[in-house]
Amino acid sequence: MKSFWEGFDAPGSTLRGVIIPKLPFSKPTDPLSCERATRDDHAWSHYSLPQAVLETKQAAGRLIRKASDKGVLILADRRLITKGYGKVFLRSLPSKTIEVCTIDEIIARLAAANE
């Protein structure tokens, strides 16, 4: 999945939407995460959270490259609205047109946009 954020380029109307089913947090069992946790009581908020926010912004950057580009970024992880750190992700996004929708509303909007 990370290769998409880091190495994929689809300019203009080639890419119209990006769906992220889960926020891109590193695994808590990752050796680097474990080592950081032994050295820093707040390692998750100092390292894991900022890295996941950066990767999410990179995914949004694949969608919007120029001022004339348009598209939809769907973040399908409920933690954006159920956890306090969700606001950190939402505030980091380049667009301030952010809506919370049900899956049925998303499907209806995407269908209407393709008509």
C-alpha positions as CSV (number, residue, x, y, z in Angstrom):
1,M,0.0,0.0,0.0
2,K,2.8,2.5,0.8
3,S,4.1,2.2,-2.8
4,F,0.9,4.0,-3.9
5,W,1.6,7.0,-1.6
6,E,5.2,7.2,-2.5
7,G,5.6,6.3,-6.1
8,F,2.4,6.6,-8.1
9,D,1.7,9.6,-10.4
10,A,-1.6,9.9,-12.2
11,P,-1.9,13.5,-13.3
12,G,-5.1,15.4,-14.3
13,S,-8.3,13.4,-14.7
14,T,-6.5,10.0,-14.7
15,L,-7.2,9.7,-11.0
16,R,-10.6,10.9,-9.7
17,G,-10.8,9.3,-6.3
18,V,-8.7,7.7,-3.5
19,I,-10.2,5.5,-0.9
20,I,-8.3,4.8,2.3
21,P,-10.0,2.0,4.3
22,K,-7.7,2.3,7.3
23,L,-5.5,5.0,8.6
24,P,-1.9,4.1,7.8
25,F,-0.5,3.5,11.3
26,S,2.6,1.4,11.7
27,K,2.1,-1.9,13.4
28,P,2.7,-1.7,17.2
29,T,4.9,-4.8,16.9
30,D,7.2,-3.1,14.3
31,P,10.8,-3.2,15.7
32,L,11.3,0.5,15.3
33,S,8.0,1.3,17.1
34,C,8.9,-1.0,19.9
35,E,12.3,0.5,20.4
36,R,10.9,4.0,20.4
37,A,8.3,3.0,23.0
38,T,11.0,1.8,25.3
39,R,12.8,5.2,25.0
40,D,9.8,7.5,25.0
41,D,6.5,7.2,26.9
42,H,4.8,9.3,24.3
43,A,6.3,7.6,21.2
44,W,3.0,6.9,19.6
45,S,2.0,10.6,19.6
46,H,5.6,11.7,18.8
47,Y,6.3,9.3,15.9
48,S,3.4,7.0,14.8
49,L,0.7,9.6,14.7
50,P,2.7,12.2,12.7
51,Q,3.9,9.6,10.3
52,A,0.4,8.3,9.6
53,V,-0.8,11.9,9.1
54,L,2.0,12.5,6.6
55,E,1.2,9.3,4.7
56,T,-2.5,10.3,4.5
57,K,-1.5,13.7,3.2
58,Q,0.7,12.0,0.6
59,A,-2.3,10.0,-0.6
60,A,-4.4,13.1,-0.9
61,G,-1.5,14.6,-2.9
62,R,-1.8,11.8,-5.4
63,L,-5.3,13.0,-6.1
64,I,-4.8,16.7,-6.3
65,R,-1.6,17.8,-8.1
66,K,-2.7,21.1,-9.7
67,A,-5.3,23.8,-8.8
68,S,-7.4,22.5,-11.7
69,D,-7.5,18.9,-10.4
70,K,-10.7,17.6,-8.8
71,G,-11.4,14.4,-7.0
72,V,-12.7,12.7,-3.9
73,L,-10.7,11.4,-1.0
74,I,-12.6,8.9,1.1
75,L,-11.2,8.1,4.5
76,A,-13.3,5.1,5.6
77,D,-11.8,4.7,9.1
78,R,-14.3,5.5,11.9
79,R,-11.5,6.5,14.2
80,L,-11.5,9.8,12.4
81,I,-14.7,10.7,14.2
82,T,-14.5,8.4,17.3
83,K,-11.0,9.2,18.5
84,G,-9.5,12.5,19.5
85,Y,-6.6,12.1,17.1
86,G,-9.0,12.0,14.2
87,K,-9.1,15.8,14.2
88,V,-5.3,15.9,13.7
89,F,-5.8,14.0,10.4
90,L,-8.8,16.2,9.3
91,R,-7.0,19.4,10.0
92,S,-4.0,18.3,8.0
93,L,-5.9,17.8,4.8
94,P,-5.5,20.5,2.0
95,S,-9.3,20.8,1.5
96,K,-11.6,22.1,4.2
97,T,-14.6,20.7,2.4
98,I,-14.9,17.7,4.7
99,E,-18.2,15.8,5.2
100,V,-19.0,12.8,7.4
101,C,-21.2,10.4,5.4
102,T,-22.7,6.9,5.6
103,I,-21.6,4.3,3.1
104,D,-25.0,4.6,1.4
105,E,-24.6,8.4,1.0
106,I,-21.1,7.9,-0.4
107,I,-22.4,5.4,-3.0
108,A,-25.3,7.7,-4.0
109,R,-22.9,10.7,-4.4
110,L,-20.4,8.8,-6.4
111,A,-23.2,7.4,-8.7
112,A,-24.6,10.9,-9.2
113,A,-21.2,12.3,-10.0
114,N,-20.8,9.7,-12.8
115,E,-24.1,10.4,-14.5
